[in-house]
Amino acid sequence: EIFDDLISSCAVSEKFNIGDLFLQDRIFLLMEIRRKSKGDTYEFRFNCPECGKESFNTVNFDELKVIPIKDVETVGKIVISDDISIFIKHITRGEQKKGYAELKKLKNGAKQQTDMVMNSIAVGITKVQTPEGEEELSYEDKKYILE
């Protein structure tokens, strides 16, 4: 929510809606805000989780490759079985928040983490293909397929 507020406060259009942003675009905008406020390079320390060795790293934002999303509606097709395939897409921040809202109903922390991943995938499913043809699914049906 803090990052959503930060990005929204930088938008000049009154019609801007953070919920319409793809998750990848949200990350890109955060990097652009950092770049415009502090410069093109980002220096940070990293501690190796295995050996504990500290290293210094530098990222030049100008050198990062930006890959535009070509097909907004379908990123890929996943074959589940001979009879069932699902189509997935990039998800928006609004769709992610919808999936996270479902998690608030759960009490078990480990189950919440698993369901967080499942919800993030479920909101990205656009349709299912069966021998009868292609059809759109309800959110509950998307989760059912994944479970």
C-alpha positions in Angstrom: 0.0 0.0 0.0 2.9 2.4 0.7 4.4 1.8 -2.7 0.9 2.2 -4.3 0.5 5.6 -2.5 4.0 6.7 -3.5 3.4 5.9 -7.2 -0.1 7.5 -7.1 1.2 10.6 -5.5 3.7 11.1 -8.4 1.0 10.7 -11.1 -0.1 13.8 -12.9 -3.3 12.4 -14.4 -6.4 12.5 -12.3 -7.5 9.3 -14.1 -4.5 7.3 -12.9 -5.5 4.1 -11.2 -2.8 2.0 -9.5 -5.1 -1.0 -9.7 -4.8 -0.9 -13.5 -1.0 -1.2 -13.5 0.7 -4.5 -14.3 2.9 -5.7 -11.4 5.9 -5.4 -13.7 5.0 -1.8 -14.5 4.6 -1.0 -10.9 8.2 -2.2 -10.2 9.4 -0.2 -13.2 7.8 3.0 -12.0 9.3 2.5 -8.5 12.7 2.2 -10.2 12.1 5.3 -12.3 11.1 7.3 -9.2 14.4 6.2 -7.5 16.3 7.0 -10.7 14.9 10.5 -11.0 15.4 11.3 -7.4 18.9 9.8 -6.8 20.5 9.3 -10.2 21.1 6.5 -12.7 23.2 4.2 -10.4 22.1 2.3 -7.4 24.8 0.9 -5.0 24.0 -1.7 -2.4 25.6 -4.2 -0.1 24.7 -7.9 -0.3 25.5 -10.6 2.3 25.8 -14.1 0.9 23.3 -16.3 2.9 25.6 -19.3 2.6 29.1 -17.9 3.4 28.2 -14.6 5.0 30.6 -12.7 2.7 29.6 -9.1 2.1 29.9 -7.7 -1.5 29.2 -4.3 -2.9 27.1 -4.1 -6.1 26.2 -1.3 -8.5 23.2 -1.3 -10.9 23.0 1.2 -13.7 19.4 1.8 -14.5 20.2 3.0 -18.0 21.7 -0.5 -18.8 18.6 -2.4 -17.7 16.7 -4.0 -20.6 13.0 -3.1 -20.7 10.8 -5.7 -22.5 7.4 -4.3 -23.4 4.3 -6.5 -22.9 3.1 -7.5 -26.4 0.0 -9.5 -25.8 -1.8 -8.2 -22.7 -4.5 -10.8 -22.7 -2.5 -14.0 -23.0 1.1 -14.6 -22.0 1.1 -18.4 -22.4 -0.8 -21.6 -22.5 -0.2 -24.3 -19.9 -1.2 -27.9 -20.8 -2.6 -29.5 -17.7 -3.6 -32.8 -19.3 -4.7 -34.1 -22.7 -8.1 -32.5 -22.2 -7.4 -29.4 -20.2 -5.2 -26.3 -20.8 -5.2 -22.9 -19.1 -4.2 -19.6 -20.5 -2.4 -17.1 -18.3 -1.6 -13.4 -18.5 0.3 -10.7 -16.6 -1.7 -9.5 -13.6 -2.5 -6.0 -12.5 -2.1 -4.6 -9.0 -5.8 -4.6 -8.6 -6.1 -8.3 -9.4 -3.3 -9.0 -7.0 -5.1 -7.1 -4.2 -8.2 -9.1 -5.0 -6.3 -12.3 -4.5 -4.7 -11.0 -1.3 -8.2 -10.0 0.1 -9.1 -13.7 0.0 -6.1 -14.4 2.3 -7.5 -12.3 5.1 -10.1 -14.9 5.7 -7.4 -17.5 6.7 -5.8 -17.9 10.1 -3.0 -20.4 9.4 0.2 -18.6 8.4 1.7 -21.5 6.3 -1.6 -21.9 4.5 -1.7 -18.2 3.9 1.7 -18.2 2.2 0.7 -21.1 0.0 -2.6 -19.5 -0.8 -0.9 -16.2 -1.6 1.0 -17.9 -4.4 -2.1 -19.8 -5.6 -4.2 -16.6 -5.6 -1.5 -14.7 -7.6 -1.6 -17.4 -10.2 -5.4 -17.8 -10.1 -6.0 -14.1 -10.9 -3.7 -14.5 -13.9 -5.7 -17.3 -15.5 -7.8 -15.9 -18.4 -9.6 -19.0 -19.6 -9.6 -22.8 -19.8 -9.6 -25.0 -22.9 -11.4 -28.4 -22.8 -12.6 -30.7 -25.6 -15.8 -28.7 -25.5 -14.0 -25.5 -26.3 -12.6 -22.4 -24.5 -14.4 -20.7 -21.6 -13.7 -18.0 -19.0 -13.7 -19.1 -15.3 -14.9 -17.7 -12.1 -12.3 -17.0 -9.5 -13.4 -20.0 -7.4 -13.0 -22.3 -10.5 -9.6 -20.9 -11.2 -8.5 -21.8 -7.6 -10.1 -25.2 -7.9 -8.1 -26.1 -11.0 -4.9 -25.0 -9.3 -5.7 -26.9 -6.1 
